[in-house]
Amino acid sequence: MWEEPCISGKNGSGTVFFSGCTLRCCFCQNYEISQENRGYYISEDELSDIFFDLKKKGAHNINLVSPTPFLPSVKRALEKTKPALKIPVVVNCGGYELAETVDMMDGLVDIWLPDLKYFSPEASKKYSGAGDYFKVASEAIIKMQKQVGKPIFDRDGMLLRGVLVRHLALPTLRKDSEKAIEFLGENFKSDEILISIMSQYTPMYRAAEHPEINRRISTFEYNYVLAAAQRCGFEGFSQDRNSAQRAYVPPFEGEKA
Ligand code: SF4
């Protein structure tokens, strides 16, 4: 239930978490799954059954969380099930994806839900182990948008197709956030992608190894990042800092600078 409103809706999003990740973020909230490979083995048929089970429970979409390490199997399961599923397939990832990965999912994914975490190579190397993060993620996001096109919603406001880029605001990195968001503003028209600015950062896992990010973000930092998104004029979502960590407030509005 804790995705953006156009993904979660009333019934919730049908998330399937895959063990492993293409990144190694030192602050990962899901580190047991993403970096310690907790999980259990299932067959491709069992994965297909999970998709149908989630649909039966009323999920608005099938939401694949970090599926890249298992993509060939995921692809085969989707090829078998997608025609009968008739609900959107979401790929929810850290954005650090090869062009070939995006191509592999052509025709099987309806909604890309990538992060754009950093602009600076120093920050991405230090906190996520990938100095080339921005180069790889920015190229992947451009490719994702070309593949699925502009956002399309149903009459209830649920996203059926498109790219929703997430940005998690980090302590001390508000200017880096601004540059990442400006990249989106320079490369996409305001109706071509959605963006979501997240305030939920909590120093977990190995974040304490870096004193400068061993705290929540301040209201000043969050407002600074939100203002950058508003200047670019995108439709999007922001998290309410004063309510539960994962609660979202309605779309923000803003003028393109
Ligand atoms: S991209 Fe997300 S899931 Fe992967 S390590 Fe980073 S925070 Fe965790």
Residues whose N, C-alpha, C, O or C-beta is under 5 A from the ligand:
A	BS01	SF4	C21 L23 R24 C25 C28 S34 G94
